Amino acid sequence: MPIVAVIAAGAMGAAVGYRLTQAGCTVLTNLDGRSEATRRRALEAGMKPASLSQIASEADHLLSILPPSSAVSFAELFLQESVGIQRKSESPLIFADCNAVNPVTVKKIAGLFAGSSMKMVDAGIIGGPPKGEYNPTFYASADEEDVLGEFGKLTRYGLKISLLKGGVGDASALKMSYAGITKGTTALFTIMILAAEASSPATAEALRTELAASQPEFLDRIKRAIPPMIPKAYRWVGEMEEIAGFIGGREGETYEGIARIYERVTGNEGGEVETLKRFVG
């Protein structure tokens, strides 16, 4: 059975860890500096605390599942902690960056590993944390076909993996494109609801009434998309900035603006959260 490290034990990471432990895998995670809530999630998922050097020595795979802003710094830290470590296996550790970063960022991470004995996989997760019969899809690409095939073997242990026949950057490009549509649409709804409310509560109420009458599918989508977005908006700021870099140019500036609306929801300084909750009922 493979030994898999999952960094970190957030909502997604802990759920992925639990899926793997239920399949019989040993799942390691690093809890240095993590909150009590994170520690509790990790233990409930059956994950075992380990130092980064221990992970470098023992793990067959490492899944980096972090906020986008931490992707590069974690890869750098892990490489530093891996220097001089004796592997318990003859096979190289496969480092899978599963973060919502653009192709330029993930290629930078791949460049960090170029001089090491580790192998790099670019993976983008589409969907929410695994639960019950549901699994998100890990779309994965790599510069070396045998490394990609080895990563794909984790499908035997409860993960849903789709292999892309391209190099590092392709999976991240897919993630950026998909999230740009789904989270970008949620942002457009949010922007216009807040703009209507800023004009007057009567305007916001009339907007809701008109949507119900002429665009009921939009109102249904708003009711489904906005409530779960609110507690996760802080994570989406960096992701939208990564999408802005992915697109580039004036069009990319659109997603810089979207990042700012998610910052507003996160800060809630103007009562944005209450406004949105009122609108969705």
N, C-alpha and C positions, 0 to 999 in steps of 0.2 A: 504494500500500500504506500502511495506517495506521502511524503511529508510536505505540507503546503503552509507557507507563511502568508497571513493576510494582514496588511497594514493599511488602515487601522480598523479597530472594532467600532466603527460608527454604525448607523442604521443599516447601510448596505453591506459593509464589511462583516459585521456580526452575523447578518442573515446568510451571507455567502459562506462564512465559516461554519455556521450551524449545518448548512446543507452538506458540506464536505465531511464534517464529523459524523453526521448521520449515515454517511456512506462508508464509514470506517477509516477515514483519513486521520492522521495526526495533524492538527492545525495549530501552528504557532502564531503568536502576535506579540508585539512589543508594546508595553504599557507605561514606559517611562514618561512621566509628566502628564499622563492622561487623567481625566476626571473620574470620580467615583462611579458616575453613570456608565462611562465607557468600560471601566473594569468589571462592573456588574454584567453588562451585555456580553463581554468576552467570556466570562465564566459560565454564564447561562447557555452560551453557544457551544460550550465544551472546548473552547480554545485554551491553549496553554501559554502562560507568560514566558517570554524568552528575551534574552539580550539580542541586539543586532548581530553581534559576532557569533552567537550561538546559531542564529538563523542562517548566517552565511555558511556555517560549518555543516548544518544538518538538513536544511530545506532543499527539496527538489525544485519547487516553484515558489516564487514570491509574487503575490498579487498586490500591487500598490493601488489602494482605493482611498484617495484623499481629496480634499478641496484642490482645485486646479493650482492655486497659488503655492501649494506645498509640494507639487510634483517634482520639480527640479531640485529643490533643497533636500528633499528626502533621498533622492537618488544619489546626490553628492555625499550625504551623511552615511548612507549605507555602504557606499564604496570605501569611504574612509575607515569605517568600522570593520571592513572585510579584509583590509590589508594584512597579509601574513597569516591569514586563517587557513588551517589545514582542513580540507573537505573530508567528510566521512564517506562520501560517495565518489566514484570515479567520474560520474556524469556531472557536467557543469550545471550550476543553478540557473534556472530560467527566470529572468526578471520581467514580469508583465506589467507594463504601465497601463493601468485601467482607468486613468483619470480623464476628465473632460478638458483636454488640451488640444491646441491646434497642431497641424503637422510640423510646423517649424519648431514648436516646443518639444514634441516627442522625438524629433530627429536630433535635437540638442541633447536630450536624455540618452538616446542611442549612442551618440558620440562619446558620452562619458564612459560607456561600457566597452567602447571599441578596443581599449587597451587592456581589458581585464579578461579573465577566464570565463566570465558569465556571459550568458546569451540574452538577447533582448527581444521581447515581443510587444508590439503595439496593440493594445486592446481597448475597445470602446464598449461600455455597457449601455445598452438601450433597454429601458424599462425600470421598474421599481424593484425593491428588495425581494428576493425569493420568499414565497410564503405558500404553504399548502401544496397544491399541484402546480402553482405558477412559478416560472423561472424567467428572469430577464435573459437577454441574449448577449453573450460576450462575442462581439465581432473582433476578429484577430487577424493581424498581418505581420509578416516578418521578412527580413532580407534572406534568411536561410530556410529553405523548405523543410529540412529535417527538424529544425527547432520548432517551426510552426506545427508540424505533425505531432511532435512530442507534447506540446501544449494542448493540442486538440484531444489528447488522451484523457484529459480531465472530464470529458463528457461521461466517462465511465463512473464518475463519482458524484453525479448529481448536478453538474453544471451544464448549461445549454451554450454551446460554442459553435459559431459559424466562422469557418476559415475563408479569408479573402486571398486570392491568388495574386497578391501584390506585395510591395515592400513596406517597410516602416513608414508610417504616415497615412496609409490608405484607410486603416480602421479609424484613426482619429479624424480624418476628413469626413468619413461617414457620420461619426458622432456629432461633429460640428454642424453638418448639413441637417441632420434629423432634429437636433436640439434647437437649431435656428428656426425651424418651422414650428415645432411644438411649443417651446418656451417663448419664442418670439411672438406667436399668436396670443398666448396668455398675456404677454406684456402689452400688446396693442389693446386688448380688452381693458386691462388695468389702467392704461394711460387715459383712455376715453371716458371711463367711469369716473376717474378722479377729476378730469377736466370738466365733465358735466356737473359734478358736485361743487366744484370751485365756482362755477357760474351761479348755481343756486340749487338747493335741494329739490325744488320743483322741476328743474331741468333734468336732474338725475332720475327722478321718478317718472317723468315723461319718456325718457330714454328707455327705461325698463319696460314700460307699458308698450311702447312701439316695437321693441324687440320681441316681446311676447306675441304681438299681433302679426308682425310681418317677417320676423326672422327667429322663429322659435328654436331652431337648431343652434343659433348663436347663443341664445339665452341658456339653453341646456348646457352648452359647452362651458359657458362662463360659470355656471353653478357647479360644474364638475371640476373645472380647472383652478379656479381662484382659491377656494378654501385650502386645498393641500399645498398650494404655492406659498401661502403666507409664512408658515414656519420654516420653509426652505429657501426663502428669497435671499438670505445672506450667502448661501452656497452658489446661487445662480449669478451673482455679480461677477465673479471671476470667470465663470463659464462664458458669459456674454462678452466679456473683454477678449477672451480667447477666440470667440467666433468673429469679433471685429477684426482681429489680426488675420484670421483665416481668409476673410473676404477681401480685406484691404480697400484702399481708395475711399471715395465718398460714400459708397454703399456700406462699407464697413463702419462708418461713423454712425449709421443707424443703430448698430448694436452697442456702440458706446453709449448712446442715449438710452437704450434698453437697460444697460447695466445700471444707469443712474436711477431708473424707475424702481428697480429692485433694491437699490440702496435706500430709496425713500420708504419703501414698504418695510425694510429691515429696521430703519431708524424710527419710523412711525411718529416723526416729530409734528406732522400736520394732521394726525389722526387718520392717516391713510388706511390703516387696518380696520378701524371702526367703519369707515365709509364703505369699504369693500364688503365687509360682512353685512352691513345694512342692505347693500344692493342685491346680494345673492340671497338674502332672506334667511 
